[in-house]
């Protein structure tokens, strides 16, 4: 019975079909390039929430380039730390390091080079605060999450999610030289979004984690408790996302209206999983939608800073004034 359960679970390649179609070079594979676009999207979201938006093109390019290099370095160091673990799992034994397609020393030197390049680019082209925050994100992912929390607690992603939530702070710092309320709001939103997103994937891969003794929540508590936790964080994400109406410098009403279908779909998928925690299709659907959801939030933040969104907000305010504040009779 257990063997049939394990064989029924999809591999990561089935969860993310592009992994089957595209075979990356070894040096690029260890950099985990598929994670970088979402991190850069939240970086831009942090920029859009500041009064410094839009940024000059050189500063924007330096911020995103530095962020991408720091993320790549973190990915390589993560692969180095977990190469023995990856080698014991059938799903990951073919990765660049455990399979021998890339030597550890080459990977380590690549990580150091990416870290130095990221620091130089951010310090020279942006500011020291953005560089420091970017390095903090790298260290949080490698030391706090990968080395300390992941092998020890089922709440690893709740605390370790801070690493993935730092890019909005980098974006805000790049735009204004400090982190304002908007940057901290997006940081908090990514923090509460992360557990539901990651646990949906962990439900699909729980037997892989169980086989090597990683205490992910679905392994320790099972799918029912995990689905409840996902529902809790899903609702927290929806409620916190609504505060963007208040923290956006302009376009808050525009953002709030377009946010409704995103949140409605997220709650629908969370509820579907809660009704059937053993459904792999429900977990897969939530995992995929959660990625699109965060991309969508960042896109809404950028669109909300356009002149069209500002005009829309003004028209809405004028309409409300006309509706609730009638003109005085002469």
N, C-alpha and C positions, 0 to 999 in steps of 0.2 A: 504493500500500500504506500509506504513512504517513498519507494523508488518511483512509483508512478506519479506521485505528487511532484517529486523533484523534476522528473522528465517533462511534466506538463508545464512547468514554469518557463516563461520565455527568457532567452538570453538578452544581454544588453543590445546585441546586434538586432534582435527582433523588436526591441523597444524603440531603438533609434535606427531605422532602416538605412540611413545614409552611411552608417558604419560598415555595412556590407558592401556598398557600392564603391566606396572610396578607400583605397589603401594608402595611407600617408607614409611618407619617408620616415625612417626611424627618428631622426633628429627633430622632425616636426611633430610626430606623434606624442613624444614625451612632454611637449609644451602644452598639450591639451588645448589646441586652438578652437575647438568647438565651444569652450566655455567663455572665450574672450569677448565675442560680440555682445552678450548680455551684460557683462561687466562694463563694457564701454557704453552701452545704452544707458545704464544707471548713472554713469559718470556724466553723460550729457544731460540726463534728467536733473542731476544736482546743479549743473550750470544753469539750466533753464529756470530754476527756482530762485535764482539770485538776481540782484539788481544789475549785475555786470553782464547780463545776457543782452545781445549775442556777443560772443568773444571774437576778437580779431583772429583771422585765419591762422597766422603763425602760432599763436598761443593755443588755439584749439588743436592743431596738428601735434604740437609738442605734448599736450596733455594726453591725447589719445594714444600717441606713439609710446610715451613713457608708461602709460597704464598697461598697454598691450605687452610691452617688454617685461614689466614687473609681474604680470599675470603668467606669462610664459615661464619666467624663472621659478615662480611658485609651483607651477605644474611639473616642471622638471624635478625640483627638490622633492615634491610629493611622490613622484615615480621612483626616485632613488630610495626614499625612506621605505616604501612599500614593495620594493622589487622582490624580496623573499616571499612576502605574502602573495603577491601576484603569481609567482612561480608555482605556488601550491594549489592554485585554482585553475580548473580547466578553462574557464571563460577568459582568464587574463594571462595564461601562461605563454601565449604567443605575442605578448607585448614586447616592445623593443628591448627593454633591459633584461627581463627574465629569459627571453629567447636568445640573447646574445647578439642581436642585430646592432646593438649600440653598447659600447663599454661604459661602465660607471664613471670612469675618469673623464671621458669625453662629455658625458651628460653633466657632470659637476662643473667642468670648465665652462660649458655652455650656459649653465645657470648663473655662474659668477659673471660671465660676460654680459648676459641680459640684465642682471641687477645693476652692474656698473653703468651700462648704457642708459637704463631707465633713469637712474639717479642723475646722471649728467644732463640728460635731455630735460628732465623736469626742473632741475635747479637752474640751468642756463636759460631755458625757454619759458618757464612758468614762474614758480617761486619755491622757496624752501619748505613751506608748509605742505604744499601739494606733494613734494618729493618725500617728506617725512611720513605723511599719511599713506602714500603708496607703499613704502617700505613696511609700515605697520601692518598693512593688509597682507603683504607677503609673509611676514613673520607669524601673523595670526593663523594663517592657513597651514603653514608648515609645522610650527611649534605647538600652537594652542590646539588646533583641530586634529591634524594628522598624528602628531607624536603623543600628545597628552590625553585628549578627550576621546578620540575615535575608538581606541582599543579598551577603554575603561568604563564608559557609561552610555546608557541608552539615550541620554539627553545630549549626546555629543553635538548634534547639529543645532540644537537650541542655543547653546553657548558659542559653539564654534562658528555659527553662522555670521558672527561679527566680521569674519574675514571677507565674506561676499557682500557685506553691507557697507564697507568702507569706500568703494568707488564714488558714491554720491558725495561724500565728504571731500574727496579729491577734486571732484568737479566744482563744488562750491568754493573751495579754496583757490582753485585756478581762476575762477571768475572774479573774485573780490578780494582775495588775500586773507579771508577768514571764513569760518563756517557759521552761517546764519541759521535761523529757525527752519527755513526750507530744507537745507541740507540735512539737518538732524531729523526732520520729519521723514524724508526719504530713506535715511539710514534705518529708522525705526520700522518703516514699512517693509523694507527688504528683510529685516530681522524676523518679523512675524510671518512674512511670506515663505521664508526658506524652509521651516519644518514641514509644512503641508506639501510643498513641492518635493522635498527630498524623501519624505516618508512614503509618498506615492510610488517613487522608484524603488525604495527599499522593500515595499510589499512585493514587487515583482522579482526582486533578487534576494529575497530573504534566505533561501537555501544556500546561496553562495556565501553570504555572510555567516550563516550558521556553521558551514563546513570549516571555516577558518577561525571561528571563535570571536568574530566581531559582534559586540552586543548592540546591534541596531534595534530600535524599538519593536519592529515586527518579530524579531527573533526572540526578544526577552518577554514581550507582553502578548504577542499574537496579533492577528489582523483586526479583531474586534476592538481592542483597546487602541490600536493604532488608528483605526478609522475614526474613533471618537476624538482622539487628539488632533487628527487632521481637520475634523469639523470645527473644533475649538479655534484652531489657528486660522482656518478659512474665514470664520466669522470675524476674528480679530483683524485679519487683513482687509476685509470689506469695510469694517467700521473705521479703521485707521486711514484707509485710502480716501474716504470722504473728507478728511481734514485738509486735503490738498486744496479744497475750495478756499480755505482761509489763509493758507500759507503762500499761495501763488501771488506774486506782485500784481499781475493782471490776468484776466481771462479765467477767473475762478468759476464763474457761472457756466461758461463754455465747457470747462473741464468737468464740472459736476454733472452736467446733462449727458455728456458722452461717456462718462464713467458708468452710468447705470447698466447698460447691457453687458459690460465687462464683468461687473460684480454679480449680475443676475446669472450669467453663465457659470461663473466660478461657484456660486452657491448651489446651483443645480447639480454640478458634477460632484461637489462635496457630498450633497445629500444622496446622490446615486450610490456613491461608495459606502456611505453610512448604512444604507438599506441592505447592501450586500458586500460586506467587507472582504469576502473571499473572491470577489469578481476581479479577475486579472484585467479584463477589458475596461472596467471602471477605473482601476488604478492607472492603467496605461493612458486612458483618456484624460484623467486629471493631471497626470504628470506632463503630458504634452500641452494641455491648455494653460497650465500654470506658467510655462515658459512664454507662451504667446501673451498671457495676461500681463506679465511684467514688461515685456517689450511694448505692449499697448499703453500701459501707464506712462512710460517714458515718452512715447510718441505724443500722447495727449498733453503732457507737460510742455513739450516743444511747441505743439500747435496752439496751445493756450497763450503763448507769448507773442503770437502774430497780431498784426493790426486787425485782421478779420475777427479774431476772437475778442479783442478789446472793443471793437465796434458792436459786436453782438452783445457783450455785457452792458454796454451803454444803452443799447436799445431795450434790453430787458429791464434795466433800472428805470428808464423813462416810462415804459409800459406799466410797471408796478406803481410808479408815482401817479400816473394818470388814473389808475384803477382805485387806489386807496386814498389819494389826496385830491379830492375834487377841487376844481377852481372855485375861488370865492366869488359870489355874485356881486356885480357892480352896483 
